[in-house]
Amino acid sequence: MATTPISGSDSTTPATNDEAQFNAAVDNAQNGGMTPELEEMMVSGAISIGGQMIIMPRANDILNEAMSDE
């Protein structure tokens, strides 16, 4: 059974526009400095993640221990 190819699927040229956009984004990230707003957002995000991954499991263990019937 023969099928007709989907338009564009037979092209073998790479997506140079996507690659150019990616390279421009990398260059922009490497050349740009960290703004105080970005630094503040990263610090608060790191604190939130640290609390969720480190403090909350231990707090849950303490709560479960306190609520047990032992």
C-alpha positions in Angstrom: 0.0 0.0 0.0 1.6 3.3 -1.1 1.2 6.4 0.9 2.1 10.0 0.0 4.8 11.6 2.0 4.0 14.5 4.4 5.2 17.8 3.1 8.6 18.8 4.6 9.4 15.3 6.0 11.5 14.5 3.0 13.9 17.4 3.3 17.3 16.7 4.7 18.5 20.2 5.4 18.9 21.1 9.0 16.8 23.7 10.7 19.4 26.5 10.5 17.1 29.1 11.9 16.5 27.1 15.1 20.2 26.6 15.5 20.9 30.3 14.9 18.3 31.2 17.6 19.9 28.7 20.0 23.4 30.0 19.4 22.1 33.6 19.9 20.5 32.6 23.2 23.7 31.0 24.4 25.8 34.0 23.4 23.3 36.3 25.1 23.5 34.2 28.3 27.3 34.1 28.3 27.6 37.9 27.7 24.9 39.1 30.1 25.6 39.7 33.7 23.3 38.6 36.6 20.9 41.4 37.5 20.0 41.9 41.2 16.4 40.8 40.5 17.6 37.6 38.9 19.9 36.9 41.8 17.1 37.5 44.3 14.8 35.1 42.4 17.5 32.4 42.3 18.3 32.8 46.0 14.6 32.6 47.0 14.1 29.6 44.7 17.1 27.8 46.1 15.7 28.4 49.7 12.3 27.0 48.7 13.8 23.9 47.0 16.1 23.3 50.0 13.2 23.5 52.3 11.2 21.1 50.2 14.0 18.6 49.8 15.7 18.7 53.1 13.6 20.2 55.9 10.1 18.9 55.0 10.9 15.2 54.9 12.5 15.4 58.3 9.6 17.4 59.6 7.3 14.8 58.2 9.3 12.1 60.0 9.1 14.0 63.3 5.3 14.5 62.9 4.8 10.8 62.1 6.8 9.8 65.1 4.8 12.2 67.4 1.5 10.8 66.1 2.4 7.2 66.4 0.9 5.1 69.2 4.2 4.0 70.7 
